Amino acid sequence: MKILIENATKESQDSTSNIESIVDEVINANPKAVNDFKSGKESTIGFLVGQVMQRTKGNANPNIAKSVLIKKLNG
């Protein structure tokens, strides 16, 4: 059981770092959506999360993708 938990934790960490690189790609590929978000159109985040989900073939956690996107766009 301990091994399964350790593997799940490692996979989760790897997924987060993978999501961060995919988020960078999505931000670079969608400058209009990024500008819309920064101009106050917060609904654009849904589009950007969708782009992350598309690039990961639905394997990304959308909540993590959203939080990484918001962090990068506001930072």
PDB file of N, H, CA, C and O in Angstrom:
ATOM      1  N   MET A   1       0.825  -1.193   0.000  1.00  0.00           N
ATOM      2  CA  MET A   1       0.000   0.000   0.000  1.00  0.00           C
ATOM      3  C   MET A   1       0.871   1.260   0.000  1.00  0.00           C
ATOM      4  O   MET A   1       0.574   2.229  -0.699  1.00  0.00           O
ATOM      5  N   LYS A   2       1.941   1.236   0.786  1.00  0.00           N
ATOM      6  H   LYS A   2       2.182   0.449   1.354  1.00  0.00           H
ATOM      7  CA  LYS A   2       2.820   2.397   0.869  1.00  0.00           C
ATOM      8  C   LYS A   2       3.425   2.723  -0.497  1.00  0.00           C
ATOM      9  O   LYS A   2       3.541   3.892  -0.865  1.00  0.00           O
ATOM     10  N   ILE A   3       3.806   1.695  -1.241  1.00  0.00           N
ATOM     11  H   ILE A   3       3.711   0.745  -0.942  1.00  0.00           H
ATOM     12  CA  ILE A   3       4.396   1.901  -2.564  1.00  0.00           C
ATOM     13  C   ILE A   3       3.393   2.566  -3.499  1.00  0.00           C
ATOM     14  O   ILE A   3       3.756   3.460  -4.264  1.00  0.00           O
ATOM     15  N   LEU A   4       2.143   2.139  -3.443  1.00  0.00           N
ATOM     16  H   LEU A   4       1.849   1.412  -2.821  1.00  0.00           H
ATOM     17  CA  LEU A   4       1.113   2.745  -4.286  1.00  0.00           C
ATOM     18  C   LEU A   4       0.939   4.221  -3.972  1.00  0.00           C
ATOM     19  O   LEU A   4       0.800   5.039  -4.881  1.00  0.00           O
ATOM     20  N   ILE A   5       0.946   4.563  -2.696  1.00  0.00           N
ATOM     21  H   ILE A   5       1.059   3.898  -1.958  1.00  0.00           H
ATOM     22  CA  ILE A   5       0.788   5.967  -2.301  1.00  0.00           C
ATOM     23  C   ILE A   5       1.987   6.779  -2.770  1.00  0.00           C
ATOM     24  O   ILE A   5       1.821   7.892  -3.269  1.00  0.00           O
ATOM     25  N   GLU A   6       3.193   6.237  -2.618  1.00  0.00           N
ATOM     26  H   GLU A   6       3.328   5.333  -2.212  1.00  0.00           H
ATOM     27  CA  GLU A   6       4.390   6.948  -3.071  1.00  0.00           C
ATOM     28  C   GLU A   6       4.364   7.152  -4.582  1.00  0.00           C
ATOM     29  O   GLU A   6       4.715   8.227  -5.070  1.00  0.00           O
ATOM     30  N   ASN A   7       3.951   6.130  -5.322  1.00  0.00           N
ATOM     31  H   ASN A   7       3.666   5.258  -4.926  1.00  0.00           H
ATOM     32  CA  ASN A   7       3.865   6.258  -6.778  1.00  0.00           C
ATOM     33  C   ASN A   7       2.821   7.281  -7.179  1.00  0.00           C
ATOM     34  O   ASN A   7       3.048   8.058  -8.107  1.00  0.00           O
ATOM     35  N   ALA A   8       1.686   7.301  -6.505  1.00  0.00           N
ATOM     36  H   ALA A   8       1.501   6.669  -5.752  1.00  0.00           H
ATOM     37  CA  ALA A   8       0.631   8.269  -6.815  1.00  0.00           C
ATOM     38  C   ALA A   8       1.114   9.686  -6.541  1.00  0.00           C
ATOM     39  O   ALA A   8       0.828  10.601  -7.313  1.00  0.00           O
ATOM     40  N   THR A   9       1.841   9.874  -5.451  1.00  0.00           N
ATOM     41  H   THR A   9       2.074   9.131  -4.824  1.00  0.00           H
ATOM     42  CA  THR A   9       2.371  11.196  -5.125  1.00  0.00           C
ATOM     43  C   THR A   9       3.372  11.646  -6.177  1.00  0.00           C
ATOM     44  O   THR A   9       3.332  12.795  -6.617  1.00  0.00           O
ATOM     45  N   LYS A  10       4.269  10.756  -6.587  1.00  0.00           N
ATOM     46  H   LYS A  10       4.302   9.822  -6.230  1.00  0.00           H
ATOM     47  CA  LYS A  10       5.259  11.093  -7.607  1.00  0.00           C
ATOM     48  C   LYS A  10       4.575  11.446  -8.916  1.00  0.00           C
ATOM     49  O   LYS A  10       4.942  12.423  -9.568  1.00  0.00           O
ATOM     50  N   GLU A  11       3.577  10.652  -9.305  1.00  0.00           N
ATOM     51  H   GLU A  11       3.278   9.858  -8.775  1.00  0.00           H
ATOM     52  CA  GLU A  11       2.857  10.914 -10.549  1.00  0.00           C
ATOM     53  C   GLU A  11       2.164  12.267 -10.498  1.00  0.00           C
ATOM     54  O   GLU A  11       2.146  12.996 -11.489  1.00  0.00           O
ATOM     55  N   SER A  12       1.595  12.602  -9.354  1.00  0.00           N
ATOM     56  H   SER A  12       1.609  12.009  -8.549  1.00  0.00           H
ATOM     57  CA  SER A  12       0.920  13.886  -9.196  1.00  0.00           C
ATOM     58  C   SER A  12       1.906  15.036  -9.369  1.00  0.00           C
ATOM     59  O   SER A  12       1.590  16.030 -10.023  1.00  0.00           O
ATOM     60  N   GLN A  13       3.087  14.909  -8.794  1.00  0.00           N
ATOM     61  H   GLN A  13       3.344  14.101  -8.263  1.00  0.00           H
ATOM     62  CA  GLN A  13       4.095  15.960  -8.931  1.00  0.00           C
ATOM     63  C   GLN A  13       4.543  16.084 -10.377  1.00  0.00           C
ATOM     64  O   GLN A  13       4.688  17.194 -10.890  1.00  0.00           O
ATOM     65  N   ASP A  14       4.762  14.961 -11.033  1.00  0.00           N
ATOM     66  H   ASP A  14       4.644  14.060 -10.617  1.00  0.00           H
ATOM     67  CA  ASP A  14       5.160  14.991 -12.434  1.00  0.00           C
ATOM     68  C   ASP A  14       4.078  15.652 -13.275  1.00  0.00           C
ATOM     69  O   ASP A  14       4.379  16.423 -14.186  1.00  0.00           O
ATOM     70  N   SER A  15       2.836  15.355 -12.975  1.00  0.00           N
ATOM     71  H   SER A  15       2.592  14.729 -12.235  1.00  0.00           H
ATOM     72  CA  SER A  15       1.728  15.927 -13.723  1.00  0.00           C
ATOM     73  C   SER A  15       1.702  17.441 -13.580  1.00  0.00           C
ATOM     74  O   SER A  15       1.451  18.152 -14.554  1.00  0.00           O
ATOM     75  N   THR A  16       1.959  17.942 -12.373  1.00  0.00           N
ATOM     76  H   THR A  16       2.163  17.364 -11.582  1.00  0.00           H
ATOM     77  CA  THR A  16       1.951  19.385 -12.155  1.00  0.00           C
ATOM     78  C   THR A  16       3.043  20.053 -12.974  1.00  0.00           C
ATOM     79  O   THR A  16       2.802  21.099 -13.576  1.00  0.00           O
ATOM     80  N   SER A  17       4.227  19.480 -13.011  1.00  0.00           N
ATOM     81  H   SER A  17       4.423  18.630 -12.522  1.00  0.00           H
ATOM     82  CA  SER A  17       5.301  20.090 -13.797  1.00  0.00           C
ATOM     83  C   SER A  17       4.990  19.998 -15.286  1.00  0.00           C
ATOM     84  O   SER A  17       5.317  20.911 -16.044  1.00  0.00           O
ATOM     85  N   ASN A  18       4.367  18.909 -15.709  1.00  0.00           N
ATOM     86  H   ASN A  18       4.101  18.167 -15.093  1.00  0.00           H
ATOM     87  CA  ASN A  18       3.957  18.795 -17.107  1.00  0.00           C
ATOM     88  C   ASN A  18       2.895  19.828 -17.440  1.00  0.00           C
ATOM     89  O   ASN A  18       2.935  20.437 -18.509  1.00  0.00           O
ATOM     90  N   ILE A  19       1.952  20.029 -16.541  1.00  0.00           N
ATOM     91  H   ILE A  19       1.919  19.534 -15.673  1.00  0.00           H
ATOM     92  CA  ILE A  19       0.901  21.017 -16.773  1.00  0.00           C
ATOM     93  C   ILE A  19       1.514  22.402 -16.907  1.00  0.00           C
ATOM     94  O   ILE A  19       1.084  23.186 -17.754  1.00  0.00           O
ATOM     95  N   GLU A  20       2.502  22.714 -16.094  1.00  0.00           N
ATOM     96  H   GLU A  20       2.852  22.078 -15.407  1.00  0.00           H
ATOM     97  CA  GLU A  20       3.130  24.035 -16.171  1.00  0.00           C
ATOM     98  C   GLU A  20       3.746  24.280 -17.543  1.00  0.00           C
ATOM     99  O   GLU A  20       3.616  25.376 -18.087  1.00  0.00           O
ATOM    100  N   SER A  21       4.407  23.290 -18.107  1.00  0.00           N
ATOM    101  H   SER A  21       4.513  22.399 -17.666  1.00  0.00           H
ATOM    102  CA  SER A  21       5.006  23.493 -19.430  1.00  0.00           C
ATOM    103  C   SER A  21       3.927  23.603 -20.505  1.00  0.00           C
ATOM    104  O   SER A  21       4.078  24.373 -21.453  1.00  0.00           O
ATOM    105  N   ILE A  22       2.850  22.851 -20.367  1.00  0.00           N
ATOM    106  H   ILE A  22       2.727  22.226 -19.596  1.00  0.00           H
ATOM    107  CA  ILE A  22       1.748  22.940 -21.329  1.00  0.00           C
ATOM    108  C   ILE A  22       1.040  24.285 -21.194  1.00  0.00           C
ATOM    109  O   ILE A  22       0.638  24.875 -22.197  1.00  0.00           O
ATOM    110  N   VAL A  23       0.883  24.772 -19.968  1.00  0.00           N
ATOM    111  H   VAL A  23       1.209  24.293 -19.153  1.00  0.00           H
ATOM    112  CA  VAL A  23       0.282  26.094 -19.752  1.00  0.00           C
ATOM    113  C   VAL A  23       1.118  27.158 -20.452  1.00  0.00           C
ATOM    114  O   VAL A  23       0.564  28.065 -21.073  1.00  0.00           O
ATOM    115  N   ASP A  24       2.437  27.063 -20.362  1.00  0.00           N
ATOM    116  H   ASP A  24       2.887  26.326 -19.858  1.00  0.00           H
ATOM    117  CA  ASP A  24       3.308  28.020 -21.058  1.00  0.00           C
ATOM    118  C   ASP A  24       3.056  27.984 -22.565  1.00  0.00           C
ATOM    119  O   ASP A  24       2.987  29.028 -23.214  1.00  0.00           O
ATOM    120  N   GLU A  25       2.920  26.777 -23.116  1.00  0.00           N
ATOM    121  H   GLU A  25       2.975  25.929 -22.589  1.00  0.00           H
ATOM    122  CA  GLU A  25       2.634  26.640 -24.551  1.00  0.00           C
ATOM    123  C   GLU A  25       1.293  27.285 -24.903  1.00  0.00           C
ATOM    124  O   GLU A  25       1.185  28.004 -25.896  1.00  0.00           O
ATOM    125  N   VAL A  26       0.277  27.023 -24.084  1.00  0.00           N
ATOM    126  H   VAL A  26       0.364  26.439 -23.277  1.00  0.00           H
ATOM    127  CA  VAL A  26      -1.066  27.560 -24.338  1.00  0.00           C
ATOM    128  C   VAL A  26      -1.053  29.084 -24.262  1.00  0.00           C
ATOM    129  O   VAL A  26      -1.673  29.749 -25.091  1.00  0.00           O
ATOM    130  N   ILE A  27      -0.359  29.638 -23.285  1.00  0.00           N
ATOM    131  H   ILE A  27       0.145  29.097 -22.611  1.00  0.00           H
ATOM    132  CA  ILE A  27      -0.270  31.097 -23.144  1.00  0.00           C
ATOM    133  C   ILE A  27       0.403  31.700 -24.377  1.00  0.00           C
ATOM    134  O   ILE A  27      -0.065  32.708 -24.907  1.00  0.00           O
ATOM    135  N   ASN A  28       1.487  31.094 -24.832  1.00  0.00           N
ATOM    136  H   ASN A  28       1.867  30.275 -24.402  1.00  0.00           H
ATOM    137  CA  ASN A  28       2.203  31.610 -26.003  1.00  0.00           C
ATOM    138  C   ASN A  28       1.397  31.473 -27.288  1.00  0.00           C
ATOM    139  O   ASN A  28       1.531  32.295 -28.195  1.00  0.00           O
ATOM    140  N   ALA A  29       0.565  30.444 -27.373  1.00  0.00           N
ATOM    141  H   ALA A  29       0.457  29.776 -26.636  1.00  0.00           H
ATOM    142  CA  ALA A  29      -0.206  30.183 -28.592  1.00  0.00           C
ATOM    143  C   ALA A  29      -1.512  30.977 -28.663  1.00  0.00           C
ATOM    144  O   ALA A  29      -2.157  31.003 -29.711  1.00  0.00           O
ATOM    145  N   ASN A  30      -1.911  31.624 -27.564  1.00  0.00           N
ATOM    146  H   ASN A  30      -1.387  31.603 -26.713  1.00  0.00           H
ATOM    147  CA  ASN A  30      -3.208  32.310 -27.522  1.00  0.00           C
ATOM    148  C   ASN A  30      -3.089  33.727 -26.961  1.00  0.00           C
ATOM    149  O   ASN A  30      -3.670  34.030 -25.920  1.00  0.00           O
ATOM    150  N   PRO A  31      -2.339  34.596 -27.646  1.00  0.00           N
ATOM    151  CA  PRO A  31      -2.126  35.946 -27.106  1.00  0.00           C
ATOM    152  C   PRO A  31      -3.415  36.758 -26.963  1.00  0.00           C
ATOM    153  O   PRO A  31      -3.530  37.560 -26.037  1.00  0.00           O
ATOM    154  N   LYS A  32      -4.386  36.566 -27.861  1.00  0.00           N
ATOM    155  H   LYS A  32      -4.292  35.914 -28.613  1.00  0.00           H
ATOM    156  CA  LYS A  32      -5.640  37.325 -27.751  1.00  0.00           C
ATOM    157  C   LYS A  32      -6.393  36.946 -26.481  1.00  0.00           C
ATOM    158  O   LYS A  32      -6.879  37.818 -25.761  1.00  0.00           O
ATOM    159  N   ALA A  33      -6.489  35.655 -26.205  1.00  0.00           N
ATOM    160  H   ALA A  33      -6.094  34.946 -26.789  1.00  0.00           H
ATOM    161  CA  ALA A  33      -7.178  35.201 -24.994  1.00  0.00           C
ATOM    162  C   ALA A  33      -6.454  35.695 -23.742  1.00  0.00           C
ATOM    163  O   ALA A  33      -7.092  36.073 -22.759  1.00  0.00           O
ATOM    164  N   VAL A  34      -5.131  35.691 -23.781  1.00  0.00           N
ATOM    165  H   VAL A  34      -4.613  35.384 -24.579  1.00  0.00           H
ATOM    166  CA  VAL A  34      -4.344  36.184 -22.650  1.00  0.00           C
ATOM    167  C   VAL A  34      -4.622  37.669 -22.432  1.00  0.00           C
ATOM    168  O   VAL A  34      -4.837  38.102 -21.300  1.00  0.00           O
ATOM    169  N   ASN A  35      -4.620  38.452 -23.518  1.00  0.00           N
ATOM    170  H   ASN A  35      -4.446  38.100 -24.437  1.00  0.00           H
ATOM    171  CA  ASN A  35      -4.909  39.883 -23.396  1.00  0.00           C
ATOM    172  C   ASN A  35      -6.324  40.126 -22.902  1.00  0.00           C
ATOM    173  O   ASN A  35      -6.552  41.022 -22.088  1.00  0.00           O
ATOM    174  N   ASP A  36      -7.282  39.332 -23.387  1.00  0.00           N
ATOM    175  H   ASP A  36      -7.097  38.604 -24.048  1.00  0.00           H
ATOM    176  CA  ASP A  36      -8.665  39.460 -22.917  1.00  0.00           C
ATOM    177  C   ASP A  36      -8.742  39.207 -21.413  1.00  0.00           C
ATOM    178  O   ASP A  36      -9.405  39.952 -20.692  1.00  0.00           O
ATOM    179  N   PHE A  37      -8.071  38.167 -20.940  1.00  0.00           N
ATOM    180  H   PHE A  37      -7.532  37.562 -21.526  1.00  0.00           H
ATOM    181  CA  PHE A  37      -8.081  37.854 -19.508  1.00  0.00           C
ATOM    182  C   PHE A  37      -7.473  39.002 -18.712  1.00  0.00           C
ATOM    183  O   PHE A  37      -8.025  39.424 -17.696  1.00  0.00           O
ATOM    184  N   LYS A  38      -6.338  39.501 -19.178  1.00  0.00           N
ATOM    185  H   LYS A  38      -5.889  39.158 -20.003  1.00  0.00           H
ATOM    186  CA  LYS A  38      -5.655  40.583 -18.462  1.00  0.00           C
ATOM    187  C   LYS A  38      -6.444  41.886 -18.506  1.00  0.00           C
ATOM    188  O   LYS A  38      -6.243  42.767 -17.670  1.00  0.00           O
ATOM    189  N   SER A  39      -7.348  42.007 -19.489  1.00  0.00           N
ATOM    190  H   SER A  39      -7.511  41.292 -20.168  1.00  0.00           H
ATOM    191  CA  SER A  39      -8.199  43.196 -19.592  1.00  0.00           C
ATOM    192  C   SER A  39      -9.461  43.069 -18.745  1.00  0.00           C
ATOM    193  O   SER A  39     -10.306  43.964 -18.746  1.00  0.00           O
ATOM    194  N   GLY A  40      -9.586  41.968 -18.031  1.00  0.00           N
ATOM    195  H   GLY A  40      -8.900  41.241 -18.030  1.00  0.00           H
ATOM    196  CA  GLY A  40     -10.718  41.811 -17.128  1.00  0.00           C
ATOM    197  C   GLY A  40     -11.771  40.811 -17.566  1.00  0.00           C
ATOM    198  O   GLY A  40     -12.737  40.581 -16.839  1.00  0.00           O
ATOM    199  N   LYS A  41     -11.609  40.217 -18.729  1.00  0.00           N
ATOM    200  H   LYS A  41     -10.825  40.405 -19.319  1.00  0.00           H
ATOM    201  CA  LYS A  41     -12.583  39.234 -19.213  1.00  0.00           C
ATOM    202  C   LYS A  41     -12.208  37.865 -18.634  1.00  0.00           C
ATOM    203  O   LYS A  41     -11.564  37.047 -19.290  1.00  0.00           O
ATOM    204  N   GLU A  42     -12.631  37.644 -17.384  1.00  0.00           N
ATOM    205  H   GLU A  42     -13.154  38.308 -16.851  1.00  0.00           H
ATOM    206  CA  GLU A  42     -12.214  36.449 -16.655  1.00  0.00           C
ATOM    207  C   GLU A  42     -12.769  35.157 -17.238  1.00  0.00           C
ATOM    208  O   GLU A  42     -12.221  34.085 -16.980  1.00  0.00           O
ATOM    209  N   SER A  43     -13.831  35.233 -18.008  1.00  0.00           N
ATOM    210  H   SER A  43     -14.276  36.103 -18.218  1.00  0.00           H
ATOM    211  CA  SER A  43     -14.408  34.016 -18.590  1.00  0.00           C
ATOM    212  C   SER A  43     -13.452  33.357 -19.589  1.00  0.00           C
ATOM    213  O   SER A  43     -13.618  32.185 -19.929  1.00  0.00           O
ATOM    214  N   THR A  44     -12.470  34.099 -20.050  1.00  0.00           N
ATOM    215  H   THR A  44     -12.335  35.051 -19.774  1.00  0.00           H
ATOM    216  CA  THR A  44     -11.484  33.568 -20.992  1.00  0.00           C
ATOM    217  C   THR A  44     -10.677  32.429 -20.379  1.00  0.00           C
ATOM    218  O   THR A  44     -10.117  31.604 -21.101  1.00  0.00           O
ATOM    219  N   ILE A  45     -10.617  32.383 -19.051  1.00  0.00           N
ATOM    220  H   ILE A  45     -11.072  33.053 -18.465  1.00  0.00           H
ATOM    221  CA  ILE A  45      -9.849  31.323 -18.395  1.00  0.00           C
ATOM    222  C   ILE A  45     -10.404  29.948 -18.763  1.00  0.00           C
ATOM    223  O   ILE A  45      -9.650  28.979 -18.859  1.00  0.00           O
ATOM    224  N   GLY A  46     -11.709  29.861 -18.968  1.00  0.00           N
ATOM    225  H   GLY A  46     -12.322  30.648 -18.890  1.00  0.00           H
ATOM    226  CA  GLY A  46     -12.326  28.593 -19.368  1.00  0.00           C
ATOM    227  C   GLY A  46     -11.807  28.114 -20.715  1.00  0.00           C
ATOM    228  O   GLY A  46     -11.548  26.926 -20.907  1.00  0.00           O
ATOM    229  N   PHE A  47     -11.656  29.052 -21.646  1.00  0.00           N
ATOM    230  H   PHE A  47     -11.865  30.018 -21.490  1.00  0.00           H
ATOM    231  CA  PHE A  47     -11.095  28.714 -22.958  1.00  0.00           C
ATOM    232  C   PHE A  47      -9.670  28.200 -22.812  1.00  0.00           C
ATOM    233  O   PHE A  47      -9.300  27.194 -23.418  1.00  0.00           O
ATOM    234  N   LEU A  48      -8.870  28.894 -22.006  1.00  0.00           N
ATOM    235  H   LEU A  48      -9.171  29.711 -21.513  1.00  0.00           H
ATOM    236  CA  LEU A  48      -7.471  28.506 -21.836  1.00  0.00           C
ATOM    237  C   LEU A  48      -7.346  27.146 -21.139  1.00  0.00           C
ATOM    238  O   LEU A  48      -6.494  26.337 -21.505  1.00  0.00           O
ATOM    239  N   VAL A  49      -8.193  26.896 -20.138  1.00  0.00           N
ATOM    240  H   VAL A  49      -8.885  27.553 -19.841  1.00  0.00           H
ATOM    241  CA  VAL A  49      -8.201  25.579 -19.488  1.00  0.00           C
ATOM    242  C   VAL A  49      -8.569  24.513 -20.517  1.00  0.00           C
ATOM    243  O   VAL A  49      -7.990  23.427 -20.529  1.00  0.00           O
ATOM    244  N   GLY A  50      -9.527  24.827 -21.371  1.00  0.00           N
ATOM    245  H   GLY A  50      -9.997  25.709 -21.361  1.00  0.00           H
ATOM    246  CA  GLY A  50      -9.918  23.896 -22.431  1.00  0.00           C
ATOM    247  C   GLY A  50      -8.763  23.570 -23.363  1.00  0.00           C
ATOM    248  O   GLY A  50      -8.622  22.432 -23.811  1.00  0.00           O
ATOM    249  N   GLN A  51      -7.941  24.565 -23.654  1.00  0.00           N
ATOM    250  H   GLN A  51      -8.056  25.489 -23.291  1.00  0.00           H
ATOM    251  CA  GLN A  51      -6.769  24.340 -24.504  1.00  0.00           C
ATOM    252  C   GLN A  51      -5.763  23.409 -23.820  1.00  0.00           C
ATOM    253  O   GLN A  51      -5.167  22.545 -24.463  1.00  0.00           O
ATOM    254  N   VAL A  52      -5.584  23.598 -22.512  1.00  0.00           N
ATOM    255  H   VAL A  52      -6.068  24.300 -21.990  1.00  0.00           H
ATOM    256  CA  VAL A  52      -4.698  22.703 -21.757  1.00  0.00           C
ATOM    257  C   VAL A  52      -5.259  21.285 -21.790  1.00  0.00           C
ATOM    258  O   VAL A  52      -4.521  20.324 -22.007  1.00  0.00           O
ATOM    259  N   MET A  53      -6.565  21.161 -21.573  1.00  0.00           N
ATOM    260  H   MET A  53      -7.164  21.942 -21.397  1.00  0.00           H
ATOM    261  CA  MET A  53      -7.198  19.836 -21.570  1.00  0.00           C
ATOM    262  C   MET A  53      -7.054  19.170 -22.936  1.00  0.00           C
ATOM    263  O   MET A  53      -6.817  17.965 -23.025  1.00  0.00           O
ATOM    264  N   GLN A  54      -7.197  19.956 -23.991  1.00  0.00           N
ATOM    265  H   GLN A  54      -7.389  20.934 -23.919  1.00  0.00           H
ATOM    266  CA  GLN A  54      -7.066  19.416 -25.341  1.00  0.00           C
ATOM    267  C   GLN A  54      -5.643  18.900 -25.582  1.00  0.00           C
ATOM    268  O   GLN A  54      -5.456  17.817 -26.136  1.00  0.00           O
ATOM    269  N   ARG A  55      -4.656  19.676 -25.167  1.00  0.00           N
ATOM    270  H   ARG A  55      -4.809  20.556 -24.718  1.00  0.00           H
ATOM    271  CA  ARG A  55      -3.256  19.279 -25.385  1.00  0.00           C
ATOM    272  C   ARG A  55      -2.861  18.060 -24.555  1.00  0.00           C
ATOM    273  O   ARG A  55      -1.958  17.313 -24.929  1.00  0.00           O
ATOM    274  N   THR A  56      -3.545  17.863 -23.422  1.00  0.00           N
ATOM    275  H   THR A  56      -4.280  18.470 -23.118  1.00  0.00           H
ATOM    276  CA  THR A  56      -3.232  16.703 -22.580  1.00  0.00           C
ATOM    277  C   THR A  56      -4.194  15.547 -22.840  1.00  0.00           C
ATOM    278  O   THR A  56      -4.166  14.535 -22.140  1.00  0.00           O
ATOM    279  N   LYS A  57      -5.041  15.709 -23.846  1.00  0.00           N
ATOM    280  H   LYS A  57      -5.064  16.531 -24.414  1.00  0.00           H
ATOM    281  CA  LYS A  57      -6.038  14.687 -24.191  1.00  0.00           C
ATOM    282  C   LYS A  57      -6.923  14.348 -22.997  1.00  0.00           C
ATOM    283  O   LYS A  57      -7.304  13.195 -22.799  1.00  0.00           O
ATOM    284  N   GLY A  58      -7.245  15.375 -22.199  1.00  0.00           N
ATOM    285  H   GLY A  58      -6.935  16.312 -22.360  1.00  0.00           H
ATOM    286  CA  GLY A  58      -8.141  15.204 -21.062  1.00  0.00           C
ATOM    287  C   GLY A  58      -7.501  14.613 -19.824  1.00  0.00           C
ATOM    288  O   GLY A  58      -8.198  14.316 -18.855  1.00  0.00           O
ATOM    289  N   ASN A  59      -6.193  14.435 -19.834  1.00  0.00           N
ATOM    290  H   ASN A  59      -5.626  14.677 -20.622  1.00  0.00           H
ATOM    291  CA  ASN A  59      -5.521  13.805 -18.698  1.00  0.00           C
ATOM    292  C   ASN A  59      -5.119  14.779 -17.601  1.00  0.00           C
ATOM    293  O   ASN A  59      -4.763  14.345 -16.505  1.00  0.00           O
ATOM    294  N   ALA A  60      -5.164  16.070 -17.858  1.00  0.00           N
ATOM    295  H   ALA A  60      -5.453  16.422 -18.747  1.00  0.00           H
ATOM    296  CA  ALA A  60      -4.793  17.051 -16.843  1.00  0.00           C
ATOM    297  C   ALA A  60      -5.950  17.258 -15.876  1.00  0.00           C
ATOM    298  O   ALA A  60      -7.117  17.113 -16.240  1.00  0.00           O
ATOM    299  N   ASN A  61      -5.613  17.594 -14.656  1.00  0.00           N
ATOM    300  H   ASN A  61      -4.665  17.711 -14.360  1.00  0.00           H
ATOM    301  CA  ASN A  61      -6.631  17.975 -13.684  1.00  0.00           C
ATOM    302  C   ASN A  61      -7.017  19.420 -14.000  1.00  0.00           C
ATOM    303  O   ASN A  61      -6.170  20.308 -13.905  1.00  0.00           O
ATOM    304  N   PRO A  62      -8.281  19.681 -14.377  1.00  0.00           N
ATOM    305  CA  PRO A  62      -8.658  21.038 -14.778  1.00  0.00           C
ATOM    306  C   PRO A  62      -8.507  22.067 -13.663  1.00  0.00           C
ATOM    307  O   PRO A  62      -8.253  23.239 -13.940  1.00  0.00           O
ATOM    308  N   ASN A  63      -8.658  21.649 -12.411  1.00  0.00           N
ATOM    309  H   ASN A  63      -8.864  20.697 -12.187  1.00  0.00           H
ATOM    310  CA  ASN A  63      -8.485  22.591 -11.302  1.00  0.00           C
ATOM    311  C   ASN A  63      -7.030  23.022 -11.171  1.00  0.00           C
ATOM    312  O   ASN A  63      -6.743  24.191 -10.912  1.00  0.00           O
ATOM    313  N   ILE A  64      -6.114  22.077 -11.349  1.00  0.00           N
ATOM    314  H   ILE A  64      -6.347  21.128 -11.560  1.00  0.00           H
ATOM    315  CA  ILE A  64      -4.689  22.417 -11.309  1.00  0.00           C
ATOM    316  C   ILE A  64      -4.338  23.291 -12.507  1.00  0.00           C
ATOM    317  O   ILE A  64      -3.609  24.274 -12.373  1.00  0.00           O
ATOM    318  N   ALA A  65      -4.856  22.930 -13.676  1.00  0.00           N
ATOM    319  H   ALA A  65      -5.448  22.132 -13.784  1.00  0.00           H
ATOM    320  CA  ALA A  65      -4.592  23.722 -14.882  1.00  0.00           C
ATOM    321  C   ALA A  65      -5.065  25.158 -14.690  1.00  0.00           C
ATOM    322  O   ALA A  65      -4.358  26.102 -15.041  1.00  0.00           O
ATOM    323  N   LYS A  66      -6.259  25.320 -14.133  1.00  0.00           N
ATOM    324  H   LYS A  66      -6.833  24.553 -13.848  1.00  0.00           H
ATOM    325  CA  LYS A  66      -6.811  26.663 -13.915  1.00  0.00           C
ATOM    326  C   LYS A  66      -5.950  27.449 -12.933  1.00  0.00           C
ATOM    327  O   LYS A  66      -5.656  28.621 -13.171  1.00  0.00           O
ATOM    328  N   SER A  67      -5.543  26.821 -11.837  1.00  0.00           N
ATOM    329  H   SER A  67      -5.782  25.869 -11.644  1.00  0.00           H
ATOM    330  CA  SER A  67      -4.754  27.559 -10.856  1.00  0.00           C
ATOM    331  C   SER A  67      -3.378  27.927 -11.402  1.00  0.00           C
ATOM    332  O   SER A  67      -2.870  29.010 -11.112  1.00  0.00           O
ATOM    333  N   VAL A  68      -2.772  27.043 -12.186  1.00  0.00           N
ATOM    334  H   VAL A  68      -3.185  26.163 -12.422  1.00  0.00           H
ATOM    335  CA  VAL A  68      -1.467  27.350 -12.792  1.00  0.00           C
ATOM    336  C   VAL A  68      -1.619  28.482 -13.805  1.00  0.00           C
ATOM    337  O   VAL A  68      -0.789  29.389 -13.854  1.00  0.00           O
ATOM    338  N   LEU A  69      -2.676  28.430 -14.610  1.00  0.00           N
ATOM    339  H   LEU A  69      -3.351  27.694 -14.570  1.00  0.00           H
ATOM    340  CA  LEU A  69      -2.932  29.501 -15.582  1.00  0.00           C
ATOM    341  C   LEU A  69      -3.094  30.845 -14.885  1.00  0.00           C
ATOM    342  O   LEU A  69      -2.459  31.826 -15.272  1.00  0.00           O
ATOM    343  N   ILE A  70      -3.935  30.895 -13.869  1.00  0.00           N
ATOM    344  H   ILE A  70      -4.451  30.098 -13.555  1.00  0.00           H
ATOM    345  CA  ILE A  70      -4.188  32.159 -13.165  1.00  0.00           C
ATOM    346  C   ILE A  70      -2.902  32.681 -12.535  1.00  0.00           C
ATOM    347  O   ILE A  70      -2.612  33.875 -12.600  1.00  0.00           O
ATOM    348  N   LYS A  71      -2.133  31.781 -11.925  1.00  0.00           N
ATOM    349  H   LYS A  71      -2.369  30.811 -11.872  1.00  0.00           H
ATOM    350  CA  LYS A  71      -0.867  32.181 -11.303  1.00  0.00           C
ATOM    351  C   LYS A  71       0.073  32.793 -12.337  1.00  0.00           C
ATOM    352  O   LYS A  71       0.673  33.839 -12.090  1.00  0.00           O
ATOM    353  N   LYS A  72       0.204  32.147 -13.487  1.00  0.00           N
ATOM    354  H   LYS A  72      -0.283  31.297 -13.687  1.00  0.00           H
ATOM    355  CA  LYS A  72       1.118  32.639 -14.519  1.00  0.00           C
ATOM    356  C   LYS A  72       0.601  33.928 -15.164  1.00  0.00           C
ATOM    357  O   LYS A  72       1.386  34.822 -15.478  1.00  0.00           O
ATOM    358  N   LEU A  73      -0.707  34.024 -15.360  1.00  0.00           N
ATOM    359  H   LEU A  73      -1.345  33.297 -15.106  1.00  0.00           H
ATOM    360  CA  LEU A  73      -1.263  35.212 -16.007  1.00  0.00           C
ATOM    361  C   LEU A  73      -1.238  36.428 -15.085  1.00  0.00           C
ATOM    362  O   LEU A  73      -1.106  37.558 -15.556  1.00  0.00           O
ATOM    363  N   ASN A  74      -1.363  36.210 -13.794  1.00  0.00           N
ATOM    364  H   ASN A  74      -1.470  35.292 -13.411  1.00  0.00           H
ATOM    365  CA  ASN A  74      -1.347  37.319 -12.845  1.00  0.00           C
ATOM    366  C   ASN A  74       0.055  37.638 -12.343  1.00  0.00           C
ATOM    367  O   ASN A  74       0.281  38.687 -11.740  1.00  0.00           O
ATOM    368  N   GLY A  75       0.993  36.733 -12.592  1.00  0.00           N
ATOM    369  H   GLY A  75       0.809  35.881 -13.082  1.00  0.00           H
ATOM    370  CA  GLY A  75       2.337  36.893 -12.042  1.00  0.00           C
ATOM    371  C   GLY A  75       3.235  37.543 -12.991  1.00  0.00           C
ATOM    372  O   GLY A  75       4.409  37.754 -12.686  1.00  0.00           O
TER     373      GLY A  75
END
